[in-house]
Amino acid sequence: MAEVLSMNICLIIDDYLPDSIKVGAKMMHELAVEFISRGYTVTVITPAPSLLTRSEITVLDGVRVCRFKSGEIKNVSKVKRAINETLLSYYAWRAFKTYFKSHPHDLIVYYSPSIFWGSLVKRLKNWLYVK
């Protein structure tokens, strides 16, 4: 039987449990829990408009959830949503730069439809190859 290699997996999504009950949030949590059941370490990066601090890290069913303060992106005008989504990568990097550097990931999965994670993913990928 083949040996299972340990991997650090980063999932990036614009909303996550328990703050969201949307299907995307539930599916990403189920994916994270499945990865954990296979012996992998999983970190979820997600915005939290109602957060009172710049960031917080919690654990949900073994999944490390890194929430960062952001502007509203749900149920707001298209202009406000566009501005706030454009800033998602910036806010995530600002909140967790030190964390990302001390916890590199072997795999990065980000969930659409948000196209605004590209900058963050590029930084995380570049960091992997800079070591």
Secondary structure, DSSP 8 states (H G I E B T S, - for coil): -------EEEEE-S--TTT--SHHHHHHHHHHHHHHHTT-EEEEEEE-TT-SSSEEEEEETTEEEEEE-----SSS-HHHHHHHHHTHHHHHHHHHHHHHHHS--SEEEE-SS--TTHHHHHHHHHHHHH-
